[in-house]
Amino acid sequence: MILEQHRVRRYLKVKRVPRPEHTFKQKQRGRPRPDTEYRRLTRRRYDLEWSVDQAAIDYDKKSDGMYPLICNDRNLTPRPGPRGA
């Protein structure tokens, strides 16, 4: 799927919505006259509706550019960050 290929699936909400589509056809063959009867044919058509999931975007903004470092050297102590954390 395109959304997964570009890694944006979690930022979009996509729904498939059924919509009826009506057409009318004569009941009998021939030229239409004032007393011609018609029948209604209904087909189901599917549309896609999508919206942006702003909560997922805001959540990922908080950790954007942060990369955790893992080390197995037990002699190292954590260095305080720029804000004294």
C-alpha positions as a Markdown table, in Angstrom:
| # | Residue | x | y | z |
|---|---|---|---|---|
| 1 | Met | 0.0 | 0.0 | 0.0 |
| 2 | Ile | 1.2 | 3.5 | -0.8 |
| 3 | Leu | 0.8 | 4.8 | 2.7 |
| 4 | Glu | 2.9 | 2.0 | 4.2 |
| 5 | Gln | 5.6 | 2.4 | 1.5 |
| 6 | His | 6.0 | 6.1 | 2.4 |
| 7 | Arg | 5.6 | 5.4 | 6.2 |
| 8 | Val | 2.7 | 7.8 | 6.7 |
| 9 | Arg | -0.1 | 5.4 | 7.4 |
| 10 | Arg | -0.3 | 6.3 | 11.1 |
| 11 | Tyr | -0.8 | 10.0 | 10.3 |
| 12 | Leu | -3.9 | 9.4 | 8.1 |
| 13 | Lys | -7.3 | 8.0 | 8.9 |
| 14 | Val | -8.8 | 6.4 | 5.7 |
| 15 | Lys | -12.4 | 5.1 | 5.4 |
| 16 | Arg | -14.2 | 3.3 | 2.6 |
| 17 | Val | -17.7 | 4.7 | 2.4 |
| 18 | Pro | -20.5 | 3.0 | 0.4 |
| 19 | Arg | -22.7 | 5.4 | -1.6 |
| 20 | Pro | -25.8 | 4.3 | -3.6 |
| 21 | Glu | -25.8 | 5.4 | -7.3 |
| 22 | His | -29.3 | 5.4 | -9.0 |
| 23 | Thr | -30.0 | 5.1 | -12.7 |
| 24 | Phe | -33.4 | 4.7 | -14.4 |
| 25 | Lys | -34.2 | 2.4 | -17.3 |
| 26 | Gln | -37.4 | 1.8 | -19.3 |
| 27 | Lys | -39.3 | -1.3 | -18.4 |
| 28 | Gln | -40.1 | -2.0 | -22.0 |
| 29 | Arg | -38.1 | -1.5 | -25.2 |
| 30 | Gly | -39.0 | 1.2 | -27.7 |
| 31 | Arg | -39.3 | 4.9 | -27.8 |
| 32 | Pro | -40.3 | 6.6 | -24.6 |
| 33 | Arg | -44.0 | 7.8 | -24.5 |
| 34 | Pro | -45.8 | 9.8 | -21.9 |
| 35 | Asp | -47.1 | 6.6 | -20.3 |
| 36 | Thr | -43.7 | 4.8 | -20.3 |
| 37 | Glu | -42.8 | 3.2 | -17.0 |
| 38 | Tyr | -39.3 | 3.2 | -15.7 |
| 39 | Arg | -37.5 | 1.1 | -13.1 |
| 40 | Arg | -34.8 | 2.3 | -10.8 |
| 41 | Leu | -31.5 | 0.5 | -10.7 |
| 42 | Thr | -29.3 | 1.0 | -7.7 |
| 43 | Arg | -25.6 | 0.3 | -7.7 |
| 44 | Arg | -23.3 | 0.6 | -4.7 |
| 45 | Arg | -20.3 | 2.8 | -5.3 |
| 46 | Tyr | -17.4 | 3.1 | -2.8 |
| 47 | Asp | -15.6 | 6.4 | -2.1 |
| 48 | Leu | -12.6 | 7.0 | 0.1 |
| 49 | Glu | -12.7 | 9.6 | 2.9 |
| 50 | Trp | -9.5 | 10.5 | 4.7 |
| 51 | Ser | -8.4 | 12.9 | 7.4 |
| 52 | Val | -5.2 | 13.8 | 9.1 |
| 53 | Asp | -4.6 | 12.4 | 12.6 |
| 54 | Gln | -3.2 | 15.5 | 14.3 |
| 55 | Ala | -2.7 | 13.7 | 17.6 |
| 56 | Ala | -0.3 | 11.1 | 16.1 |
| 57 | Ile | 1.6 | 14.0 | 14.4 |
| 58 | Asp | 1.9 | 15.9 | 17.6 |
| 59 | Tyr | 3.0 | 12.8 | 19.5 |
| 60 | Asp | 5.8 | 12.1 | 17.0 |
| 61 | Lys | 6.9 | 15.8 | 17.0 |
| 62 | Lys | 8.0 | 15.5 | 20.6 |
| 63 | Ser | 10.6 | 12.9 | 19.8 |
| 64 | Asp | 11.6 | 14.1 | 16.4 |
| 65 | Gly | 15.4 | 14.3 | 16.1 |
| 66 | Met | 16.0 | 12.3 | 19.3 |
| 67 | Tyr | 18.1 | 9.1 | 19.1 |
| 68 | Pro | 18.6 | 6.9 | 22.1 |
| 69 | Leu | 22.1 | 5.6 | 22.7 |
| 70 | Ile | 22.6 | 2.2 | 24.3 |
| 71 | Cys | 25.9 | 1.2 | 25.9 |
| 72 | Asn | 26.9 | -1.9 | 27.9 |
| 73 | Asp | 29.8 | -0.2 | 29.8 |
| 74 | Arg | 28.8 | -0.2 | 33.4 |
| 75 | Asn | 31.6 | 2.2 | 34.5 |
| 76 | Leu | 29.9 | 5.2 | 32.6 |
| 77 | Thr | 27.6 | 7.5 | 34.4 |
| 78 | Pro | 24.9 | 9.5 | 32.7 |
| 79 | Arg | 26.0 | 13.0 | 31.8 |
| 80 | Pro | 23.5 | 15.8 | 32.6 |
| 81 | Gly | 21.7 | 17.3 | 29.6 |
| 82 | Pro | 21.8 | 20.9 | 28.5 |
| 83 | Arg | 19.0 | 21.8 | 30.9 |
| 84 | Gly | 20.5 | 20.0 | 33.9 |
| 85 | Ala | 18.3 | 16.9 | 33.5 |
